Structures are given as structure tokens and as C-alpha cells.
Amino acid sequence: MSKMAKKNSTSTIKIILLIASVIFILLALYMAFIYAPMVEKSAGWAAPMAQKIFYFHVASAWVSYLGFGIVFISSIAFLKTNSKNWDIIAFSSAEIGMVFCTLAIITGPIWAKAEWGEYWRWEDVKLFMTLVLWLIFIAYLALRSGVANSESTGRLAAVFGIMGFFCVPLSFAANRLWEQYHPTVIAAPKASIQTPMTFALIIAVIAFTVFFFYLLLKRIELEKMRIKLEEMKEIVGDDEYE
């Protein structure tokens, strides 16, 4: 496949992902706020309206795990092949994963304040591990911007990204391994959400996942353009001194 054909194919995929993202996000909003029923206080929920945040909170957390998972896979591939493309994918996915992880951390305390009466419970292992995960990838991104040599930056960050990913399964499974304040609504022995609410959650997860891949392709494109611009600046700079 020629470079032009490959570029056109990628552009088509991005357009399809963008259109699908808009459709699914609108559908997710309808499913969450209109289709899905309100939870009842008798079922153990103190703040029925605040529970609507749940759909977007879980979807954000899922996409952050997905993003960091791609960092993990791409980092291993980069260390094995030394291909710059894998490094670009890892870096781009880390940035977008951080956005969604931040959304999860913001929406969680909003719900917690309404449901628990406080924004954060440090004794909750899931909350603590998610915060650790967020801090690790903040450090990852800081590392990428703090080392001058791009090759050494990529390899060092790849190792950091691989090690940091191991917080993902701990964050995901914390409320299954330990007794938690954080509710377990997926794969719980006693399901705490009704079937329409499950459908709403699935649509929200699909919407955020599709949007993630659209953003990932756009971010990869921008990063490649930035690298080419830096290379052109170096060439122009070298010519000026000749």
C-alpha cells in the first residue's frame, strides 16, 4: 500500500470513528438520563440522582485502563523492535489515558460526596490504587518531557510504562480482593443494577472506547507532525551554520 493510499485509509477510519463517537455519546446520554431507571434508596443507594454519574465514571475508568494497556503493549514492542512508531503510540496512548483517568478521579468524588457524605476515603484500596496509577503516569509524561535525548527518553519511559501498568489490575480488582466501600456492580454476586442500567453502561463504555480510538489516531498524527517539524528545524539550523 502506497503512503497516499495509507493516509487516505487512515483519514477514512478517523471520520468513521468521529461519526460513531458522536452517535454513541448522544445515545449514551439518552440511555443514562432517560432510558435507565433511577435507583431506589431502598436498594441501598443514598443519592439516586448522583448515581447517574456512574455510567460515565465507569466508562472513563475503563478507557484509562485500555489506554495504559496500549502503553504496556507498545512499550514492549518498542523495546523489542526499536521502532519509533511504537514509541509514538505508547506516548500518545499515555496522554489520552491520563485524560480519562483524570475524569474518573474527578467524577468519583462527586458521586462519593453525595453517596457517602465525603469526597474521598483513604482506607478504600481501590481509590488509593487508582490515585497511585494516576501519579505513575503523570511521572511517565513528565519523564517524556524532561529528558533531552529522544531515544533514551523513549526507552526509559517504555520501562516505566511497563512497570506502571501493573497498577491497573490492582486498581481494577481491589474491590473484589478486599472488602471495600467502593461498590462492585459488575460481576458482583448480587447485582446492584437493573438490566436497563446495564445496557446504559455498555453503551457508555462503547461510546468512550470509540472516542478513545479516534483521539488516539489524531494524537499519533499530531505527534508524527511534531517530530517531522523538529527534524526540519534541525536541518534548517544545520544549513545556517554551513
C-alpha positions as CSV (number, residue, x, y, z in Angstrom):
1,M,0.0,0.0,0.0
2,S,1.4,3.4,-1.0
3,K,1.8,6.2,1.5
4,M,-1.0,8.2,-0.1
5,A,-3.4,5.2,0.0
6,K,-2.4,4.5,3.6
7,K,-3.0,8.2,4.5
8,N,-6.5,8.2,2.8
9,S,-7.4,4.9,4.6
10,T,-6.4,6.4,8.0
11,S,-8.4,9.5,7.3
12,T,-11.5,7.5,6.4
13,I,-11.1,5.5,9.6
14,K,-10.9,8.7,11.6
15,I,-14.0,10.1,10.0
16,I,-15.9,6.9,10.7
17,L,-14.7,6.9,14.4
18,L,-15.7,10.5,14.8
19,I,-19.2,10.0,13.5
20,A,-19.6,6.8,15.5
21,S,-18.3,8.7,18.6
22,V,-20.9,11.4,18.3
23,I,-23.7,8.9,17.7
24,F,-22.8,6.7,20.7
25,I,-22.1,9.6,23.0
26,L,-25.6,11.1,22.3
27,L,-27.1,7.6,22.7
28,A,-25.2,7.2,26.0
29,L,-26.6,10.5,27.3
30,Y,-30.1,9.3,26.4
31,M,-29.6,5.9,27.9
32,A,-28.1,7.3,31.2
33,F,-30.5,10.1,31.9
34,I,-33.8,8.9,30.2
35,Y,-33.8,5.2,29.5
36,A,-32.1,3.9,32.6
37,P,-34.4,3.9,35.7
38,M,-33.5,5.8,38.8
39,V,-32.1,3.7,41.6
40,E,-34.1,3.5,44.8
41,K,-33.0,4.4,48.3
42,S,-34.5,1.1,49.5
43,A,-31.9,-0.7,47.4
44,G,-29.1,0.8,49.4
45,W,-28.4,4.0,47.4
46,A,-28.4,7.3,49.4
47,A,-28.2,9.6,46.3
48,P,-30.3,8.2,43.4
49,M,-29.7,11.2,41.1
50,A,-25.9,11.2,41.7
51,Q,-25.8,7.5,40.6
52,K,-26.2,8.7,37.0
53,I,-22.5,9.7,37.2
54,F,-21.8,6.0,37.5
55,Y,-22.2,5.4,33.7
56,F,-19.6,7.9,32.7
57,H,-17.3,7.3,35.7
58,V,-17.0,3.6,34.9
59,A,-16.6,4.3,31.2
60,S,-13.8,6.8,31.9
61,A,-12.0,4.3,34.2
62,W,-12.3,1.5,31.6
63,V,-10.8,3.7,28.9
64,S,-8.0,4.7,31.1
65,Y,-7.2,1.0,31.7
66,L,-7.4,0.5,27.9
67,G,-5.0,3.4,27.3
68,F,-2.4,2.2,29.8
69,G,-2.8,-1.3,28.4
70,I,-1.8,0.0,25.0
71,V,1.1,1.8,26.6
72,F,2.2,-1.5,28.1
73,I,2.0,-3.5,24.8
74,S,3.5,-0.7,22.7
75,S,6.4,-0.2,25.2
76,I,7.3,-3.9,25.0
77,A,7.1,-3.7,21.2
78,F,9.3,-0.6,21.1
79,L,12.0,-2.2,23.4
80,K,12.0,-5.3,21.1
81,T,12.0,-3.6,17.7
82,N,13.3,-0.1,18.5
83,S,10.6,1.2,16.1
84,K,9.8,4.8,16.7
85,N,6.1,4.2,15.7
86,W,5.6,2.0,18.8
87,D,7.1,4.7,20.9
88,I,4.7,7.3,19.4
89,I,1.7,5.0,20.0
90,A,2.8,4.5,23.7
91,F,3.3,8.2,24.4
92,S,0.0,9.2,22.6
93,S,-2.0,6.5,24.4
94,A,-0.5,7.5,27.8
95,E,-1.6,11.1,27.3
96,I,-5.2,10.1,26.4
97,G,-5.3,7.5,29.1
98,M,-4.4,10.2,31.6
99,V,-7.2,12.4,30.5
100,F,-9.8,9.6,31.1
101,C,-8.1,8.6,34.3
102,T,-8.4,12.2,35.5
103,L,-12.1,12.2,34.5
104,A,-12.6,9.0,36.6
105,I,-10.9,10.6,39.6
106,I,-13.0,13.8,39.3
107,T,-16.4,12.1,38.8
108,G,-15.8,9.5,41.5
109,P,-15.5,12.1,44.4
110,I,-18.6,14.0,43.1
111,W,-20.6,10.8,43.4
112,A,-18.9,9.9,46.8
113,K,-19.8,13.3,48.3
114,A,-23.5,12.7,47.5
115,E,-23.5,9.0,48.4
116,W,-21.0,8.8,51.3
117,G,-21.1,12.4,52.5
118,E,-17.3,12.8,51.9
119,Y,-15.2,13.1,48.7
120,W,-12.5,10.5,49.5
121,R,-11.9,7.6,51.7
122,W,-8.2,6.8,52.0
123,E,-8.9,3.4,53.6
124,D,-10.5,2.3,50.3
125,V,-7.8,0.4,48.4
126,K,-9.4,0.9,45.0
127,L,-9.4,4.6,45.4
128,F,-5.8,4.6,46.6
129,M,-4.5,2.3,43.8
130,T,-6.3,4.5,41.2
131,L,-4.6,7.5,42.6
132,V,-1.2,5.7,42.5
133,L,-1.9,4.7,38.9
134,W,-2.6,8.4,38.0
135,L,0.6,9.6,39.7
136,I,2.7,7.0,37.9
137,F,1.6,8.1,34.5
138,I,1.9,11.7,35.5
139,A,5.5,10.8,36.2
140,Y,5.7,9.0,32.9
141,L,4.6,12.0,31.0
142,A,6.9,14.3,33.0
143,L,9.8,11.9,32.1
144,R,9.0,12.2,28.4
145,S,9.3,15.9,28.6
146,G,12.2,16.1,30.9
147,V,14.9,14.1,29.1
148,A,16.6,15.8,26.1
149,N,17.7,12.7,24.1
150,S,14.6,11.3,22.4
151,E,15.9,7.8,22.0
152,S,17.0,7.5,25.7
153,T,13.7,9.1,26.7
154,G,11.7,6.5,24.8
155,R,13.5,3.5,26.2
156,L,13.5,4.8,29.8
157,A,9.8,5.7,29.5
158,A,9.0,2.3,28.0
159,V,10.4,0.6,31.0
160,F,8.5,3.0,33.3
161,G,5.3,2.5,31.4
162,I,5.6,-1.3,31.6
163,M,6.2,-1.3,35.3
164,G,3.4,1.3,35.9
165,F,0.8,-0.9,34.1
166,F,0.9,-3.4,36.9
167,C,-1.1,-1.0,39.0
168,V,-4.0,-1.4,36.5
169,P,-5.1,-5.0,37.6
170,L,-4.6,-4.0,41.2
171,S,-6.9,-0.9,40.7
172,F,-9.5,-3.0,38.8
173,A,-9.6,-5.9,41.2
174,A,-9.1,-4.1,44.6
175,N,-12.8,-4.1,45.5
176,R,-13.0,-7.8,44.6
177,L,-10.0,-8.8,46.6
178,W,-10.6,-6.7,49.7
179,E,-13.8,-5.5,51.4
180,Q,-14.3,-2.0,50.1
181,Y,-16.6,1.0,50.4
182,H,-16.3,1.3,46.6
183,P,-19.3,-0.6,45.1
184,T,-18.9,-3.6,42.9
185,V,-21.6,-3.5,40.3
186,I,-20.0,-5.6,37.5
187,A,-19.7,-9.3,38.1
188,A,-20.9,-9.0,41.6
189,P,-22.5,-12.0,43.3
190,K,-25.6,-9.9,43.9
191,A,-26.1,-7.4,41.0
192,S,-26.9,-3.9,42.2
193,I,-28.1,-2.6,38.9
194,Q,-31.1,-3.5,36.8
195,T,-30.9,-4.8,33.2
196,P,-31.7,-1.4,31.6
197,M,-28.9,0.2,33.6
198,T,-26.5,-2.5,32.4
199,F,-27.5,-1.6,28.8
200,A,-26.8,2.1,29.5
201,L,-23.5,1.2,31.0
202,I,-22.5,-0.9,28.0
203,I,-23.4,2.0,25.6
204,A,-21.4,4.5,27.6
205,V,-18.4,2.2,27.6
206,I,-18.7,1.7,23.8
207,A,-19.0,5.4,23.3
208,F,-16.0,6.3,25.3
209,T,-14.0,3.4,23.7
210,V,-14.7,4.6,20.2
211,F,-13.9,8.2,21.1
212,F,-10.6,7.0,22.7
213,F,-9.5,5.4,19.4
214,Y,-10.5,8.5,17.4
215,L,-8.4,10.6,19.8
216,L,-5.5,8.1,19.7
217,L,-5.3,8.3,15.9
218,K,-5.4,12.1,16.0
219,R,-2.8,12.3,18.7
220,I,-0.5,9.9,16.8
221,E,-0.9,12.0,13.7
222,L,0.0,15.2,15.6
223,E,3.0,13.6,17.3
224,K,4.3,12.5,13.9
225,M,3.9,16.0,12.5
226,R,5.7,17.4,15.6
227,I,8.6,15.1,15.0
228,K,8.9,16.0,11.4
229,L,8.8,19.7,12.3
230,E,11.6,19.2,14.8
231,E,13.6,17.3,12.1
232,M,13.1,20.2,9.7
233,K,14.2,22.7,12.3
234,E,17.4,20.7,12.8
235,I,18.1,20.6,9.1
236,V,17.5,24.3,8.7
237,G,19.6,25.0,11.7
238,D,22.5,22.9,10.4
239,D,22.2,24.7,7.0
240,E,22.5,28.1,8.7
241,Y,25.9,27.1,10.2
242,E,27.3,25.7,7.0
